[in-house]
Amino acid sequence: MANIWFTADFHLGHKNIIRYCNRSFDTVEEMNRTIIERLNSLVKTNDILYFLGGTSASVQKQGQWSCAARFDARRYSLCPATTTRTRAS
């Protein structure tokens, strides 16, 4: 049976969020890698993961799921007036 998870405010690719939120990372790459590894240690392939916002700082340049594509779970983004499925079951 799949678990359902909700999350928000990862700010993947957002260099300045490290300073703004006093995150304990030296680089944005380290932050992205750590967030992805920690999430994948909990959320499994058959699970459903809803992002409620603040996923990525680089939406315009690389697409919202440039980093989040490495999450194991089936992902959905819940934005105002929009729900987008990003990977087939």
C-alpha positions in Angstrom: 0.0 0.0 0.0 1.3 3.4 -1.0 1.9 6.1 1.6 0.8 9.7 0.8 3.2 12.5 1.7 2.9 16.3 1.6 5.8 18.7 1.6 6.8 22.2 0.6 9.5 24.8 0.5 12.5 22.8 -0.5 13.7 25.7 -2.7 16.0 23.4 -4.8 18.5 25.3 -6.8 18.0 28.5 -4.7 21.5 29.6 -3.7 20.4 32.4 -1.4 18.0 30.3 0.6 21.0 28.8 2.4 21.8 32.3 3.8 18.2 33.5 4.2 17.1 30.4 6.2 20.5 29.7 7.8 20.6 26.2 6.2 23.8 24.3 7.1 25.1 23.8 3.6 28.2 25.2 1.8 26.8 24.9 -1.7 23.4 24.7 -3.5 24.5 21.3 -5.0 25.2 19.9 -1.5 21.8 21.2 -0.3 19.9 19.7 -3.3 21.7 16.3 -3.0 21.1 16.1 0.8 17.4 17.0 0.5 16.9 14.4 -2.3 18.8 11.7 -0.4 16.9 12.3 2.8 13.5 12.3 1.1 14.3 9.2 -0.8 15.3 7.4 2.4 11.7 7.9 3.6 9.5 8.1 0.5 9.5 5.0 -1.7 8.8 4.4 -5.4 5.1 3.5 -4.9 4.4 6.4 -2.6 2.6 9.6 -3.6 4.4 12.9 -2.9 2.5 16.2 -3.1 4.5 19.4 -3.4 2.5 22.3 -2.0 4.9 25.0 -3.3 8.4 26.3 -3.0 9.9 23.3 -4.9 12.5 25.0 -7.0 14.1 28.4 -7.5 15.0 27.6 -11.1 11.5 27.0 -12.5 12.0 29.3 -15.5 15.5 28.1 -16.5 15.4 24.4 -16.0 11.9 23.4 -15.3 10.3 22.7 -12.0 11.4 19.1 -11.8 15.0 19.4 -12.9 16.1 18.3 -9.4 12.9 16.8 -8.1 13.0 14.3 -10.9 15.4 12.3 -8.7 12.8 11.8 -6.1 11.6 8.1 -6.1 7.9 8.7 -5.5 5.1 9.6 -7.9 5.1 13.4 -7.7 2.3 15.9 -8.0 2.6 19.7 -7.8 -0.3 21.5 -6.2 -0.3 25.1 -7.4 -3.2 27.6 -7.2 -5.8 26.4 -9.7 -3.5 23.7 -11.1 -2.6 20.1 -10.3 0.0 18.5 -12.5 1.0 14.9 -12.6 4.7 14.6 -13.5 5.4 10.9 -13.9 3.4 7.9 -14.9 2.6 5.3 -12.3 
